[in-house]
């Protein structure tokens, strides 16, 4: 689990459990199969069977990974055990990071939605408190010592405005991380066509990474995490 249960809420913790992560991987793999079928590169009936039978078991993935030492191979093996013959079409043209990074983008977008909802609720509370205490005297501080009088409500108003800016930041971070990547081992589309990337990203509600290597570029993740640190204060 990516989250420490003691320090997270159930809604966020559940999002980052292995079951959720692997489900996103499967969602990505199925979307790729659908895109290949739309280009008549794999049989439509094979995709129907894949969608019907595709599933995984986290325990089984862990068992396989203990042997093969590769998380994506372990995942694909578990899925193949359930799908059978049609599993040969799964992961066509992809490298591991095509799946892992794109799925991570989906998870981070969902996490951003949870945080944005919380920020809006917090702003509502701060606004009420600002009005409630707008005439309540408080000591203003300068250089860490008592200065001129102010009101307690002003403190809440300051926090309210900061949260407004944080919502703008979080929306931008969500947009920046909302990227999919299906361009192969070094980003050159050597075993896949850009049409697949375009189709799959559209299915998943993502934008294609304009220029990629093996991975989605990490400045996107850095901006997202920096935004979280600003929100945390």
N, C-alpha and C positions, 0 to 999 in steps of 0.2 A: 504494500500500500504506500502511495506517495505521501499520504497525510498521516500525522500522528493523532489518533482518535481523541486523546485528552485535550488537544489544542485546536480542534476544528468542530464545526457544527455538523450534524448528520447530513444535511442537504449537500454540503460541500464535500464531506468525506466520502459519501456514496459515489459522487461523480468521479472520484479518483481511485476507486477500488479497482483491482485487477479485472473483475467482471466487466465493468464499464469500459475500461481501456481496451480490452480485447474485443468487446462488442463494436467499438468504433473501428478497430482494425477490420473486422468482418464487414461492417457497413461500407468501408472504403473498397475492399476487395470485390464486393458484390457490385458496387457502382462501376468499377472498372470492367467487370464482366459484361454488364449491361451495355457499356459504351462500345466494347469490342463487337458485341452482337449487332448493335446499330450500324456498325461499319461492315457487317457481314463477314467478320473475321472468325467468329466462333458461332456455333449453332444456337439459335434462339431457344430450342427445346432444352439444350444443355444448361442454359442460364436459368430456365424455369426450374429444373431439377436442383440446381445449385441453391437457389433461393429457398426451395422447399426443404432441403436436407441439411443445409449448412448450419452447423452449431459447433461448439467447443466446450471443453471442460477444463477449468483452471487447474485442477489437480493434475490432470493428464498432461497439460502443457508444461507444468513444473517438472513432472517426471521425465518427459522427453528432453526438456532443456538441460536437465542434469546429465544427460548422455551426450547430446549434440553440441551443448554449450552455445546455443544461438536461439534467442527468443523468438524471432520471426519464423525460423525453420520449425521450431517446436509448435508454434501456433498453427502454421500451415499443415503440419503433420496431423495435429489433432482434428482440424477441420476436414482434412482428406479422409480420415478414418470414418467420418460420418457421411461424407458426400459420396465417396466411392469413385467410380470411373470418370465421372465428369470433373473431378477435382483437378485434372490435368490442365484445365483452362484457367484455373485460379492463379493469380499472380503473373499472368502473361505479360511479358515486357517490362516488369517492374523490378526495382531494387528495393531493399528493405526500407530505406528511408522514405521512399515514395509513400509507403503505407504509414510508417511510424510518425513521420513529421506531419503528414496531412491529418492523421487522426489526432495528434497532439493539438493542432490548430483548432479542430472541432471541440475538443475538451476545453481549451482555453477560452474559446468564444462562449461556451456555456457557463464557464466559471465567471466570465465578465458579466453575463446577464444576471447572475446571482448577486454579484457585488453591486451592480448598478441599481438593482431593486432595493438592496439594503441602504445604499446611499440616499435614495429618494425617501425612504422611510425615516432615515436619520435626519434629513433636512426638514422634514415635517415636524419632528420633535424639536429640533433646534429653533425653528421659526416660532413655535408656540412658546417655548421658554424665553425667547428674546422679547416677545410681547409681554409675557407674564412678569418679567423682571426688569422691564424698561425703566421703571422709576425706583428701582432698588439700588441704594447707594453702594458703591464698592470702591476700594482703593486702587487707583491706577498705579502702575509701576514703571519706572524707568531705570535702566541699569541695575535691575534686580532689587531696587529699594522703593519705598513708598514715594509717590509723586503727587499728581493732582487727582481730585475725585473723578470718578466715572460711574457708570451703572453696570450692574451685573448683566443686564440685558444686552449691553454692548458686546460683552464677551461672546454671548451666544450668537449675536449678529455676525461677528467676525468668523466664527466657526461655520456658520451657515454659508457665508460667501466663499469660504475655502472649499466647502463641500460642492458648491456650484462649479468651481473650477475643477475639482476632482472628477466630477461627472463628465465634463468635457474631455479631460485627460483619459478617463477610462473608456469612453466611446471611441476616442482615437486609437487607443491601445487595442481595443477589440477589432477595429478596422485593420490596423497594421498586422495583427496576427492572423487575420482571416484569410490565410493563403494556403493553397494546395500546390503540390509539386509532383509531377509524374513525367520526369525527363530522364530517368535512368541513373546509372552509377556515377556519372560525372556531369550530369545536366545537359547532355548532347543529343538526347532522343535517339540513341543508337539502336535501340530495340523496340521503340514505341513511336507513335506519331503525335505531334502536338494536338491533333484533333481529339485524341483520347483525354489529354490533360484538360482541354477546354470543356469537353462534354462532362467529365467527371466532376470538375470543380463547380460547374453549373448545377449539377445534381445535388452536390453537397452544400451549396450556398457559400462557396469560397471563390476567391479570385486566383488565377494562375500566378505563380511566382514568375515575374518578368525575366529574371536571369537567375539561374540556380547552379549549384555544384551538385554534390551528392545529397545535400541537405537544403532545407529552407534556411535562409541566412539568419544568423543568430542575433543580429542587431534588433530584429523584430521582437524576439523573446526578451532581450535586455530592456527595450523600451517598455514592454508590458510589466516586467518585474520592477522597473524603476517607478512606474506609475503606482504599483501596489505599495511601494515603500513610502511614497508621498502621501498616499491615502492613510497609511498607518501612522503617519506623523512622526 
